[in-house]
Amino acid sequence: MNFIENANIDNKKVILRLDLNVSIKDGEIVDDTKIKKSIPTIKYLLNKNCNVLILSHLGKVKTETDKKENSLYIVCKRLSELMEMNIVFVKDTRDSRLKEIVKDNRLVMLENTRYEDLPSSLESSCDRDLSMFWAYLGDVFVNDAFGTTHRRHASNYGVSRFLDTYYGFLVEEEVKGLEPVVNKIERPFVVIMGGAKVDDKVALIKTLVEKCDYILVGGGIGNTFLKSSGYNIGNSLYSKDYVDEIANIITNNKDKIIIPSDVVVENNGEVIRKNITDITDSDVIYDIGEETIKNYRYYINKADTIFVNGTVGLYEDERFRSGTEELLRELSKSDAYKIAGGGDAVASVNKLGFSEAFDFLSTGGGATLEYIASGKLKCDGEEDVSFKS
């Protein structure tokens, strides 16, 4: 892996891919961890007298409404505040003046790269022409977007096909911070996996279950595991297309996968704790229950390495915060090496005041899972890619 400290990067025009895909609610950034972690690389490049063009995505863009709701401008404003300098924001992702704008300004941010996904998915399909256009704007490509290293998009993998490419300080920090769950695992190794959907994680779960000793599930992912185990989950969120596949994973790993024994549900405005055998068709599961917390505490206490991905309940709502908060409290007492990865996991850790309890907070979600599972960065240039023609 080539890092910027080893590059002759002075006075270059740098295309800098960052992961600024932060959570935004009611026009406010919920957690700016990713923004803050991008600053060391930006400052290093500026100190090397580079002109820097920042590329990043924000959310998914499939409709015109998505465009309005996922503009990077709010992120640009926050980064400007943190950097205490003006950042030129360019609204048109293919502005004909971009080369001159980059040449004339020290720090420029381009609008959400996924604007190019409407209507033809040019960013997400790693379109060759789009990749070449962005690469044409710089002399060197620096990838510091650890959270997107598992995606072969035009703004990361595509650009790297046409420019000398280096990794920034955040990627270097991630590789070092995740080493204890990649190559130097102290056992027992426990994974706590939550979040809304299992859709993008099935293949990774299959790999992780081979590496770890136990997987404790919750959230929407937990609901899918409950459904796959034959339980009624009422009107709860789950990934219906993956029920059979998850059922096979459970069957083949009965001693490793630990599912909730009780949950907290909402039914017609009433919040109730129920055993998983007592769920009715009108119940909606939003958190794990007291018995499950007690059971998961047992596995946490016996672990030497713990990785947390996602939350086990709708922690943003105080009525369904107990599961996530109690597990984080228990983790704070553990002497295990502890890592949290993914936007929701890190946001909950910060919001609930447990950041000091963790040895490392990873900015990646799917990228962190993939790196733990494979030990490789998917966009590290080892493999070629077929561009969209």
C-alpha positions in Angstrom: 0.0 0.0 0.0 1.3 3.4 -0.9 0.7 6.3 1.6 1.1 10.0 1.0 4.1 10.3 3.3 6.0 8.2 0.8 4.9 10.3 -2.3 6.5 13.3 -4.0 3.3 15.3 -3.8 4.6 18.9 -3.4 2.8 21.5 -5.6 0.5 19.0 -7.2 -3.2 19.3 -8.1 -4.7 16.5 -6.0 -8.0 14.7 -6.4 -8.9 13.7 -2.8 -11.6 11.2 -2.3 -13.1 11.5 1.2 -16.0 9.7 2.9 -18.2 12.6 4.0 -21.4 10.5 4.0 -22.6 11.7 7.4 -26.1 11.4 8.9 -28.2 14.5 8.5 -31.5 15.0 10.3 -33.8 18.1 10.0 -31.0 19.9 8.2 -28.4 19.3 10.9 -25.4 17.0 10.8 -26.0 14.3 13.5 -22.4 13.2 13.8 -19.4 14.9 12.2 -16.8 12.3 13.1 -16.0 11.5 9.5 -15.6 15.2 8.7 -13.1 15.7 11.5 -11.1 12.6 10.6 -10.6 13.9 7.1 -8.8 17.0 8.3 -5.2 15.7 8.9 -4.9 14.6 5.3 -6.3 17.9 4.0 -3.9 19.9 6.1 -1.0 17.7 5.0 -1.7 18.3 1.4 -2.2 22.1 1.9 1.1 22.2 3.7 2.7 20.5 0.7 1.4 23.5 -1.4 -1.2 21.3 -3.2 -4.4 22.5 -4.7 -7.1 20.0 -3.6 -10.4 18.9 -5.1 -12.5 17.0 -2.7 -14.9 14.3 -4.0 -17.4 12.5 -1.8 -20.9 11.0 -2.0 -23.8 11.6 0.4 -26.6 9.2 0.6 -28.2 7.6 -2.4 -29.4 9.6 -5.4 -32.2 7.9 -7.4 -34.7 10.8 -7.7 -34.7 14.6 -8.0 -35.9 14.7 -4.4 -32.8 12.7 -3.4 -30.7 15.4 -5.0 -32.3 18.2 -3.0 -32.0 16.2 0.3 -28.4 15.0 -0.3 -26.4 18.1 -1.3 -22.9 18.2 0.2 -23.2 21.9 0.7 -24.0 21.5 4.4 -20.9 19.3 4.8 -18.8 21.9 3.0 -20.0 24.5 5.4 -19.1 22.4 8.4 -15.7 21.5 7.0 -15.0 25.2 6.4 -15.8 26.0 10.0 -13.5 23.2 11.3 -10.7 24.2 8.9 -11.3 27.9 9.5 -10.9 28.6 5.8 -13.1 29.1 2.8 -13.8 26.1 0.6 -15.0 26.7 -2.9 -18.1 24.7 -3.5 -18.9 23.6 -7.1 -22.5 22.6 -7.7 -22.1 21.1 -11.2 -20.3 17.7 -11.0 -19.0 18.2 -14.6 -18.6 22.0 -14.5 -16.6 22.9 -17.6 -14.6 25.4 -15.5 -13.5 22.8 -13.0 -9.9 22.5 -14.2 -9.4 26.3 -13.9 -11.2 26.4 -10.5 -8.9 23.8 -9.1 -5.9 25.6 -10.5 -6.9 28.9 -9.0 -8.1 27.7 -5.5 -6.3 25.8 -2.7 -9.4 23.9 -1.6 -12.4 23.0 -3.7 -15.3 20.6 -2.9 -17.5 19.1 -5.7 -21.1 18.4 -5.2 -22.2 14.9 -4.3 -20.6 12.5 -6.8 -23.8 10.4 -6.8 -25.6 13.2 -8.6 -24.1 11.4 -11.5 -26.2 8.4 -10.7 -29.3 10.2 -12.0 -30.5 9.0 -14.4 -27.8 6.5 -15.5 -25.8 5.3 -12.5 -22.6 6.6 -13.9 -20.9 7.0 -10.6 -22.0 3.7 -9.1 -21.3 1.7 -12.3 -17.7 3.2 -12.5 -18.4 4.8 -15.9 -15.1 5.2 -17.8 -15.8 8.6 -19.2 -16.8 10.0 -15.9 -13.7 8.5 -14.2 -11.5 10.1 -16.9 -13.1 13.5 -16.5 -12.5 13.7 -12.8 -9.0 12.2 -13.2 -8.2 14.9 -15.8 -8.7 17.6 -13.2 -5.6 16.5 -11.1 -2.0 15.2 -11.2 -2.4 12.7 -8.3 -5.2 10.8 -6.7 -5.3 10.4 -2.9 -7.9 8.0 -1.5 -8.7 8.7 2.1 -12.3 7.4 1.9 -12.0 4.2 3.9 -15.7 3.8 4.2 -16.1 3.4 0.4 -13.0 1.3 -0.3 -15.3 -1.7 -0.8 -17.2 0.1 -3.7 -15.9 0.3 -7.2 -17.3 3.6 -8.2 -16.0 6.2 -10.6 -14.9 8.7 -7.9 -12.6 6.2 -6.2 -11.7 3.1 -8.2 -12.3 4.7 -11.6 -10.1 7.8 -10.9 -7.3 5.5 -9.6 -7.1 3.8 -13.0 -5.8 7.0 -14.6 -3.6 8.7 -11.9 -0.8 7.8 -9.5 -2.7 6.8 -6.4 -1.9 7.0 -2.7 -3.8 6.5 0.5 -4.3 9.2 3.2 -3.9 9.2 6.9 -7.4 8.0 7.7 -7.0 4.8 5.7 -3.6 4.3 7.3 -5.2 4.8 10.8 -8.0 2.3 9.9 -5.6 -0.4 8.7 -3.6 -0.1 12.0 -6.7 0.2 14.2 -8.4 -2.9 12.7 -5.3 -5.1 12.8 -6.4 -6.8 16.1 -9.6 -8.1 14.3 -7.8 -9.0 11.0 -4.6 -10.8 11.7 -4.0 -10.7 15.5 -7.3 -11.9 17.0 -7.4 -12.6 20.7 -10.2 -15.1 21.5 -13.0 -15.3 22.2 -13.9 -12.9 19.4 -17.5 -11.6 19.6 -19.3 -9.6 16.9 -22.3 -7.5 17.9 -24.3 -6.9 14.7 -27.3 -4.6 14.4 -28.7 -2.1 12.0 -31.7 -2.0 9.7 -31.1 -4.5 6.9 -29.1 -7.6 6.3 -29.2 -7.2 2.5 -25.6 -6.0 1.9 -24.1 -8.1 4.7 -25.1 -11.7 4.0 -21.8 -12.6 2.2 -19.8 -10.9 5.0 -21.8 -12.6 7.7 -20.9 -15.9 6.1 -17.2 -15.0 6.3 -17.4 -13.4 9.7 -19.1 -16.4 11.3 -16.1 -18.4 10.3 -13.6 -15.9 11.9 -15.5 -15.1 15.1 -16.6 -17.2 18.0 -20.0 -15.6 18.5 -22.3 -13.2 16.6 -24.9 -11.4 18.7 -27.7 -9.9 16.6 -30.2 -7.1 17.1 -32.1 -4.3 15.2 -33.6 -5.0 11.8 -30.9 -7.6 11.2 -32.0 -9.3 14.4 -35.6 -9.3 13.2 -34.5 -11.1 10.0 -32.6 -13.7 12.1 -35.8 -14.2 14.2 -37.9 -14.6 11.1 -35.4 -17.1 9.7 -35.6 -19.0 13.0 -39.4 -19.4 12.6 -40.6 -16.7 15.0 -43.5 -14.4 14.3 -42.1 -10.8 14.2 -45.4 -9.0 13.5 -45.0 -5.9 11.4 -41.3 -5.5 12.2 -38.7 -4.4 9.6 -36.8 -7.3 8.1 -35.1 -8.4 4.9 -37.6 -10.8 3.4 -35.5 -11.7 0.4 -32.8 -13.2 2.6 -34.8 -15.3 5.1 -33.9 -18.6 3.6 -30.3 -17.8 3.2 -30.0 -16.6 6.8 -31.9 -19.7 7.9 -29.1 -21.8 6.3 -26.4 -19.7 8.1 -28.1 -20.3 11.4 -28.5 -24.0 10.8 -24.8 -24.4 10.0 -23.7 -22.2 12.9 -26.1 -22.9 15.8 -23.5 -22.6 18.5 -22.1 -19.2 17.2 -25.2 -17.2 16.3 -27.0 -15.8 19.3 -30.5 -14.3 18.7 -32.8 -12.3 21.1 -34.9 -14.2 23.6 -37.1 -11.2 24.3 -37.7 -7.8 22.7 -39.4 -4.4 23.2 -42.3 -3.8 20.9 -44.7 -1.0 20.1 -48.4 -1.9 19.6 -50.9 0.9 19.0 -48.7 3.4 20.8 -48.0 1.1 23.8 -44.4 0.0 24.5 -44.2 -3.6 25.9 -41.5 -6.1 26.6 -42.3 -9.5 25.2 -40.7 -12.9 24.8 -40.1 -13.8 21.2 -42.7 -16.6 21.4 -45.4 -14.1 22.3 -45.2 -11.6 19.4 -48.5 -10.9 17.7 -49.2 -9.8 14.1 -49.7 -6.2 15.1 -46.4 -5.9 17.1 -43.4 -3.9 15.8 -40.0 -4.8 17.3 -37.8 -1.8 18.1 -35.3 -3.1 20.7 -33.9 -6.1 22.5 -35.4 -6.9 25.9 -33.9 -7.3 29.5 -33.3 -11.1 29.2 -31.5 -10.6 25.9 -29.4 -7.9 27.4 -28.5 -10.2 30.3 -27.6 -13.0 27.9 -25.5 -10.8 25.6 -23.7 -9.4 28.7 -22.5 -13.0 29.4 -20.8 -13.1 25.9 -19.3 -9.6 26.3 -17.8 -10.5 29.6 -16.1 -13.6 28.3 -14.7 -11.9 25.1 -11.1 -10.8 24.5 -11.9 -9.1 21.2 -15.2 -7.3 20.4 -16.4 -5.7 17.2 -19.7 -3.7 17.2 -21.4 -3.0 13.9 -24.8 -1.1 14.0 -27.2 -0.8 17.0 -29.5 -3.4 18.5 -32.5 -1.0 18.6 -33.9 2.3 17.6 -31.7 4.2 20.0 -32.6 7.6 18.7 -36.0 7.1 20.4 -35.5 7.1 24.2 -38.2 4.4 24.5 -36.0 2.0 22.5 -32.6 3.0 23.7 -32.1 0.6 26.6 -30.6 -2.3 24.6 -28.0 -0.2 22.8 -27.1 1.8 25.9 -26.9 -1.2 28.3 -24.7 -3.1 26.0 -22.4 -0.1 25.5 -22.3 0.3 29.3 -21.3 -3.3 29.7 -18.6 -2.9 26.9 -17.2 0.0 28.9 -16.4 -2.4 31.8 -14.8 -5.0 29.5 -11.0 -5.3 29.2 -11.4 -6.7 25.7 -10.0 -4.9 22.6 -13.1 -3.1 21.4 -13.9 -1.7 18.0 -17.1 0.0 16.7 -17.6 0.4 13.0 -20.2 2.0 10.8 -22.1 5.3 11.0 -24.9 4.3 13.4 -22.6 2.4 15.7 -20.1 5.2 16.0 -22.9 7.8 16.2 -24.6 5.9 19.1 -21.2 5.5 20.9 -20.6 9.3 20.7 -24.2 10.3 21.5 -24.5 8.1 24.5 -21.0 9.1 25.8 -19.1 5.8 25.5 -16.4 6.8 23.0 -13.6 6.5 25.6 -14.6 2.9 26.2 -13.5 1.8 22.7 -9.9 1.2 21.5 -10.8 2.2 18.0 -13.8 3.8 16.2 -13.8 2.9 12.5 -15.4 5.3 10.0 -16.4 2.4 7.8 -19.5 0.3 7.8 -19.5 -2.2 4.9 -15.9 -1.4 4.2 -14.9 -2.3 7.8 -16.8 -5.6 7.6 -15.1 -6.4 4.3 -11.7 -5.6 5.5 -12.2 -7.6 8.7 -13.5 -10.5 6.6 -10.8 -10.5 3.8 -7.9 -8.5 5.2 -7.7 -6.6 2.0 -8.9 -3.2 0.7 -11.1 -3.9 -2.3 -9.9 -0.8 -4.2 -6.2 -1.2 -3.6 -5.4 -1.6 -7.3 -4.7 -5.4 -7.1 -7.5 -6.2 -9.5 -8.7 -4.6 -12.7 -12.3 -3.5 -13.3 -14.5 -3.5 -16.3 -15.7 0.0 -17.0 -19.1 0.7 -18.2 -18.9 1.4 -21.9 
